[in-house]
Amino acid sequence: MDSIASGAEADISRGEFLGRRAVFKVRRPKGYRDPDLDRRIRSQRTRAEARLLREARSAGIRTPVIYSVDLPKAEIIMEDVGGETIKARLHAHPEEADEICAKVGSTLARLHNARISHGDLTTSNMVMLPDGRMCFIDFSMGTSLATTEDMGTDVRLLERAFSSAHPGLEGAYQRIVDAYRAEKNDAEAVLGKVQEIKNRGRYT
């Protein structure tokens, strides 16, 4: 298997599963935790992420298809969707920013309408597929039954991603907001929460 990433919580690699290209995500044990507690935490987080991926897909959001979940190993084996991250796409084709950002905004609105938050929404966790569809990946920090606060945090994280990872494209972020507002139920409540979150950071 080929390693893709090694984060604070999990190792991600690419290989084959039953003859199909697949991504393997394994949560590593934490030596500072009691072993039994560590196994429970990793198992619970693996189960929660798999559930969110399925719920988002049921709500019409393109996510990787899950092939296998091994709770004792804290492993998810899922579809390798291909494509390229939105971060890479925007760097290579800034002229497509308005079109891409409109897709991001409408996809996020549909996710939030299903009361699911992503929890770590950056342009590295969204993929543009070869067929032009948007795919959301890595729901390890997401929640179901998401509150307005959870949704506002998603939007705020995305705003910060544009200011830090995409200098010069900050204006395109408004296209996300416009598309989100057009499709999200009660969008103004979420966007108002975004401003509230920004104000908190300003005064702390």
N, C-alpha and C positions, 0 to 999 in steps of 0.2 A: 504493500500500500504506500501511497505517496502522502506525506504530511502536507496539510494545507495551513493549519494554524495551531498554536498551542497557547491558550489563554490562561487566565487566572483560575478558571474553573474546569475547563475541558480541553481535551486534545481532539482535533478534527483532522481526518485524513480521507483520501479518495482511493477507491478500489473497486472491486466487483462483488456483487451479491447475487447468487443464482443467475449468473450470466449477464447481469445488468450493471451499468455504471452506477456507483453508489457513493454516498458520503457517510462516513462513520464518525459519530460523536460520542466520546466516552468521558464521563466526569471522573476526574482523578480523585483518589482518596486523599484526605487531608490528615497529615500525621499529627497535627496538634489537637484533633478531636478524638474523643473516645471512639474506638472502632465501631461499636454497635450503633452509636449515635450517628457516626459518619455514614455508615451504610444506609441508615434510614433517611438521612437528609438527601443523599445522592439519589436514592431510589425515588423519593417523593418528588424531587425536582425533575427527574427524568420523566416520571409519569405526568407531571403537570405540563411540561413542555410538549410532550406527545399529544396530550389532550388539546392544548391550544392550537397546535398545528392542524389537527383534525377539525376543530370548531371553526377556525378561520377558513379552512377549505370548504366546509359545509356552508359558510356564509357567502361563498362566491369569490373569496380571495385566493389567488394562486399561491400555493405554498408547496414545498416538496412533499411528495407522496411518501408516507412511512412504510417501509418494508418490514421492519422488525424492531421490537423493543425488548431489551433484556434488562429487567429491573435489578437483579442481583449484580450485574456488571455495570449498571448505570449507563447503558449504551442504547443509542438510537441509530438504526441504519435507515437511511432515507435516500430518495431519488437524488441523483446528481442532475440538477436542472440545466447546467450549462449556462450560456449567456455571459454577461459581464455585469459587475456591480455598477450601480448608478454613479458611484464616485468615479470609477474609471471611465464610464461613458461621458460624464460631464467634462472630465479633464480632456478627453480626446476630441469631443464634439461639443464645445460650448454653444455652438450655433443651434443646437437642439434643446437648449435649456428650457425654453418656454413649453415646448411640447412634452418633454419629460416631466417637468414639474407639475403640469396639469394632470398627468397620469398619477403621479405620486399623491397629489391632493385628493383626487377622486377615490383612489384605492384606500387611502387612509380613512376617508369619510365612511366608506362601506365597512371597513373593519370596526370603526367606532360605532356605527349604527348597530352592529352585532354585539355591542358592549364588550369588545375585546380591546385591550391595550397591548402594545408591543413591548414597551418598557425600555428599549434600547434602540430607538429609531434613528439611525444614521444612514447616510448614503452608502455605507458599506454593507448594510443589512437589507438592501433592496437590490434586486437583480433585474436587468432588462433581458428578457428571453429572445431567442432568435425570431420568434413570431411577433415580437413587438409588445407582448404582454408584460405586466409588472408582477414580479414575484417577491414576496416578503419572506425572509429567512431569519433564523435564530430568535425564537420566542422564549429564550431561557429566563428572561426577566419580565415576561408578560403576565397579564391577569385577565381572568374572565369576570363577568359582572363588573366591568370597569366603571369607576366613578368619573365625574367631570374632572376631578383632580388628576386622575390617571391619564385621561385623554389630553388634558392641557399639558401635562408633562411630556407626552409624546410629541405634541406640536412644538413645544419649547425646545426639546432636544433637537428637533429637525432644524429649527431656526438657528440654533447655535452651530449645528453642523455646517450650515451654509456660510456662516460668518467666519468659521475657522478653516474648514476644508476646501471651500470654494470661493476664495477672494475674487472679487470682480463679478460674481454671479449673485450677489446679495439681492439684487432687484428681482431675480427670477423666483426668489422665495415667495414673492407676492402672488405668483401664479399658483403656488401650492395653496395659499390661503383662499384665493378666489375659487379654485376648483373644490376645495374642502367646503367652503361656505355654500356652494351651489348644491352639494349633495348630502351634507351632514344634517341630520335632524337636530334642531336646536343648536346650530353651529355657534351662535353668538354667545351662548353660555360657556362653551369650551374656549372660544377665543378671548372672552373676558377673563377666564381663569388663567390663560397664558399671560395676559398682562399682569394679573395678580402675582403670578409666580415670578415674573421679571421684577416686579416692584419689591418683593421679598428679598431677592438677591441684591438689590440696590441698597437696601438699608440694613443688611446684616454683615 
